[in-house]
């Protein structure tokens, strides 16, 4: 049973931004702000931690910030800690997996960024479909080059969007794709679970090789797991039809980057919108920067000024559940 007056560890920024909302959800809660430097606060008996994006700003999943590490290292010293809520939808980072290994409850913020991430994916799809990289390259040369002619943009009618991952992000991508007239096929872990919102067809990972040759657009919106790591390899890319495009707003590790680079350089893949990479930041000497058929985005698909409040709302809903002794929403699991 949760304590009647739970201690909640959070950043000083989150305490100032969300303190009133948290106290409204749990009037007896004891907020314990963790400053970016200096002495750490007294946190004896603290049961809950709220990990917010301000701790992560300026870093990447491969290069964590000193503020993030200071906060998460502090959590490791607290034997009373029982539950950690994080701002992210994905929890495949080693620090989160270690929390699960320690036996802590870990909840993510799945759904908070779904609309922004899906809109980013569709923005990338539309930019590639309407050949905006070609238009912008002509603009840099101050050249007036209309898109009429042999390589005109294809109409969406009759095209298929194959979306890997049918969670909140994948479902919103599917809904938006259908709004533009694309047929949508979702690849999910459990195809017997029914047809998710936003899709015309759902299939399992075992059926992915059968669907790749029919995909004009391959959109990746899945978590990084043992099933999805390296899922889109050279063999998978070779099964895509000529002229297909790829959009990745999931994790860089879902795609074999060397195989993707070769497919793009050789023209077997028409183009790609890439928000995530195996190594982030993307090194300055990466060939992806210079490819005319690639749009590089710096892992910003979730960026939205409303995101912190949506994450806080998820945390406060879970906080009420915690105090009531109910099951928490968005429970994370070890990567499998």
C-alpha positions in Angstrom: 0.0 0.0 0.0 1.4 3.4 -0.9 2.2 5.8 1.8 -0.4 8.4 2.6 2.2 11.2 2.2 4.5 10.0 -0.5 7.9 11.6 -1.1 8.3 12.5 -4.8 11.7 13.2 -6.3 11.8 15.5 -9.3 13.9 18.1 -10.9 13.8 21.7 -9.6 12.4 22.7 -13.0 9.6 20.1 -12.8 8.8 21.1 -9.2 8.3 24.7 -10.3 6.4 23.8 -13.5 4.2 21.0 -12.2 4.1 21.4 -8.5 0.6 22.8 -8.2 -0.8 20.1 -10.5 1.0 17.3 -8.5 -0.3 18.7 -5.2 -3.8 18.8 -6.6 -3.5 15.1 -7.4 -1.9 14.3 -4.1 -2.4 17.1 -1.5 -0.3 15.3 1.1 2.6 14.6 -1.2 6.1 15.8 -0.2 7.9 17.2 -3.3 11.7 16.7 -3.1 13.4 18.9 -5.8 16.8 17.8 -6.9 19.0 20.7 -8.0 21.4 20.5 -10.9 24.4 20.9 -8.6 25.4 21.3 -5.0 24.2 19.1 -2.1 21.6 16.5 -2.8 18.3 16.8 -0.9 17.3 14.7 2.1 15.2 11.9 0.5 14.8 9.3 3.2 11.5 7.4 2.7 11.0 8.7 -0.9 8.9 6.2 -2.8 8.4 7.9 -6.2 10.5 9.6 -8.8 9.4 11.7 -11.8 11.9 11.9 -14.6 11.2 14.8 -16.9 12.6 15.9 -20.2 14.4 19.0 -18.8 16.9 16.6 -17.2 17.6 15.2 -20.7 17.8 18.4 -22.7 21.1 18.8 -24.6 21.8 15.1 -24.5 21.0 12.0 -26.5 20.2 8.4 -25.5 23.9 7.7 -26.3 25.3 10.8 -24.6 23.3 11.4 -21.4 23.5 14.9 -19.7 25.2 15.4 -16.3 21.9 16.5 -14.9 20.2 13.3 -16.0 23.0 11.1 -14.7 23.1 13.0 -11.4 19.3 12.4 -11.0 19.3 8.8 -11.9 22.5 8.0 -10.0 20.8 9.5 -6.9 17.8 7.2 -7.4 20.1 4.2 -7.2 21.0 5.2 -3.7 17.5 5.2 -2.3 16.3 1.8 -0.9 12.8 3.3 -0.3 12.2 4.0 -4.0 9.4 1.9 -5.5 8.1 3.6 -8.6 9.7 5.8 -11.4 7.6 7.7 -14.0 9.6 8.8 -17.1 8.8 11.3 -19.7 9.6 9.1 -22.6 7.5 6.5 -24.4 10.5 4.2 -24.9 12.3 2.6 -22.0 14.9 0.6 -23.8 17.8 2.7 -22.4 20.1 0.8 -20.1 19.3 3.1 -17.1 15.6 2.2 -17.4 16.3 -1.4 -17.9 18.5 -1.4 -14.7 15.5 0.1 -12.8 13.4 -2.8 -13.9 16.1 -5.3 -13.0 16.2 -3.8 -9.5 12.5 -4.6 -9.2 11.2 -1.0 -9.4 7.9 -0.2 -11.1 8.6 1.9 -14.2 5.9 3.7 -16.1 6.4 5.5 -19.4 4.5 8.3 -21.1 3.2 6.4 -24.1 0.6 8.5 -25.8 1.8 11.9 -24.7 3.9 12.4 -27.8 1.9 10.3 -30.2 0.2 13.2 -32.1 3.4 15.1 -32.5 5.5 12.1 -33.6 2.8 11.0 -36.0 2.6 14.5 -37.5 6.4 14.5 -37.9 6.3 11.2 -39.7 3.5 12.4 -42.0 5.4 15.7 -42.6 8.4 13.6 -43.7 6.2 11.4 -45.9 4.6 14.4 -47.6 8.0 16.2 -48.0 9.3 13.1 -49.8 6.1 12.5 -51.8 6.0 16.1 -53.0 9.8 16.1 -53.7 10.6 19.0 -51.4 14.3 18.0 -51.2 14.4 18.5 -55.0 12.6 21.8 -54.7 14.8 23.1 -51.9 18.0 22.1 -53.7 16.8 24.1 -56.7 16.0 27.0 -54.4 19.6 26.9 -53.1 20.7 27.3 -56.8 18.1 30.0 -57.4 16.8 27.8 -60.2 13.1 27.8 -61.3 12.5 24.1 -62.0 8.8 23.0 -61.9 8.1 19.4 -61.0 6.3 18.7 -64.2 7.8 16.1 -66.5 9.1 12.5 -66.4 9.6 12.4 -62.6 6.4 14.0 -61.3 5.2 13.2 -57.8 3.0 10.1 -57.6 -0.6 10.4 -56.5 -1.4 8.6 -53.2 -4.3 6.8 -54.6 -3.5 3.1 -54.9 -0.4 3.3 -52.7 0.2 1.3 -49.5 1.7 2.5 -46.2 3.2 -0.3 -44.2 3.5 0.8 -40.5 5.6 -1.3 -38.1 4.2 -0.7 -34.7 0.5 -0.2 -33.9 0.6 1.6 -30.6 -0.6 5.2 -30.1 2.0 6.6 -32.5 1.4 3.9 -35.2 -2.4 4.3 -34.9 -2.2 8.0 -35.4 0.2 7.6 -38.4 -2.3 5.1 -39.8 -5.2 7.5 -39.3 -3.4 10.3 -41.1 -2.2 8.1 -43.9 -5.8 7.0 -44.5 -6.8 10.7 -44.6 -4.5 11.2 -47.5 -5.9 8.2 -49.4 -3.3 5.6 -48.6 -4.1 2.0 -47.8 -2.7 1.2 -44.3 -1.3 -2.1 -43.1 -0.1 -2.4 -39.5 2.5 -4.9 -38.3 2.0 -5.7 -34.6 3.3 -8.2 -32.0 -0.1 -9.9 -31.6 -2.1 -10.0 -34.9 -4.9 -11.9 -33.1 -5.5 -8.9 -30.9 -7.8 -7.4 -33.5 -7.6 -4.6 -36.0 -6.1 -1.4 -34.4 -7.6 2.0 -35.1 -6.2 3.6 -38.2 -5.6 0.4 -40.2 -7.2 -1.4 -43.0 -5.2 -4.6 -42.3 -3.1 -5.9 -39.4 -0.5 -8.7 -39.6 2.2 -10.2 -37.4 5.9 -9.8 -37.7 6.1 -13.3 -39.2 4.1 -11.9 -42.2 6.4 -8.8 -42.7 8.3 -10.4 -45.6 5.0 -10.9 -47.5 4.0 -7.3 -47.0 7.3 -5.5 -47.9 6.9 -6.0 -51.7 3.6 -4.3 -51.5 4.7 -1.3 -49.5 5.2 2.1 -51.2 5.9 3.6 -47.8 7.5 1.8 -44.9 7.0 3.7 -41.7 8.7 2.6 -38.5 7.0 3.4 -35.2 7.9 0.5 -33.0 9.9 0.1 -29.8 13.4 -1.3 -29.9 13.2 -4.9 -28.7 15.0 -8.1 -29.5 12.4 -8.6 -32.2 12.8 -5.2 -33.8 16.5 -4.7 -33.4 18.0 -4.9 -36.9 14.5 -5.8 -38.3 14.9 -3.8 -41.4 18.1 -5.3 -42.8 19.5 -5.7 -46.3 17.1 -8.6 -47.0 14.1 -6.6 -45.9 15.1 -3.5 -47.9 15.6 -5.7 -51.0 12.0 -6.9 -50.7 10.7 -3.3 -51.0 9.5 -2.4 -54.5 11.4 0.1 -56.6 10.4 3.7 -55.7 9.6 2.9 -52.1 10.4 5.3 -49.3 11.2 4.8 -45.6 10.3 6.9 -42.6 11.8 6.2 -39.2 10.5 7.8 -36.1 11.2 4.8 -33.8 14.8 3.9 -32.9 17.9 3.9 -35.1 18.6 0.3 -34.1 15.5 -0.9 -35.9 17.3 -0.4 -39.2 20.7 -1.8 -40.4 22.2 1.6 -41.3 24.9 0.3 -43.6 22.2 -1.6 -45.7 20.0 1.5 -45.7 22.8 3.7 -46.8 23.6 1.4 -49.7 20.0 1.1 -50.8 19.7 4.9 -50.9 23.0 5.5 -52.6 22.2 2.9 -55.3 18.7 4.3 -55.8 17.0 1.0 -54.9 15.2 3.1 -52.2 13.8 6.4 -53.5 14.2 8.3 -50.3 14.0 8.4 -46.5 13.0 10.6 -43.6 15.2 9.7 -40.6 14.6 11.2 -37.2 16.7 8.5 -35.4 20.1 6.9 -35.9 22.3 4.2 -34.5 24.6 6.9 -33.1 23.3 10.2 -32.0 24.2 13.0 -32.6 24.7 11.8 -36.2 28.5 12.3 -36.8 29.4 15.2 -39.1 31.1 12.8 -41.5 28.1 10.6 -41.9 27.1 10.1 -45.6 23.5 10.6 -44.7 24.0 14.3 -44.4 24.8 14.7 -48.1 22.3 12.4 -49.7 19.9 14.4 -51.8 17.1 11.8 -51.2 17.4 11.9 -47.4 15.9 14.3 -44.8 17.9 14.2 -41.6 15.9 15.2 -38.5 17.8 15.5 -35.1 15.6 13.1 -33.0 13.0 15.8 -32.6 9.8 14.1 -33.7 8.2 14.4 -30.2 9.0 18.1 -29.9 5.9 20.1 -28.9 5.4 22.9 -26.4 2.4 21.0 -25.0 4.4 17.8 -24.3 5.5 18.6 -20.7 1.9 19.1 -19.6 0.7 15.9 -21.2 3.5 14.0 -19.5 2.6 15.6 -16.2 -1.1 14.6 -16.7 0.0 11.0 -17.2 2.1 11.1 -14.0 -0.7 12.7 -12.0 -3.2 10.1 -13.2 -0.8 7.4 -12.1 -0.2 9.2 -8.8 -3.9 9.0 -8.0 -3.9 5.3 -8.9 -0.9 4.8 -6.7 -2.6 6.5 -3.7 -5.7 4.4 -4.3 -3.8 1.2 -4.5 -4.8 0.6 -8.1 -2.8 -0.7 -11.0 -0.6 1.9 -12.7 -1.0 2.7 -16.4 1.8 2.5 -19.0 3.8 -0.1 -17.0 7.1 -0.8 -18.8 8.6 -4.2 -19.3 12.1 -5.5 -19.7 13.2 -5.4 -23.3 12.3 -8.8 -24.9 
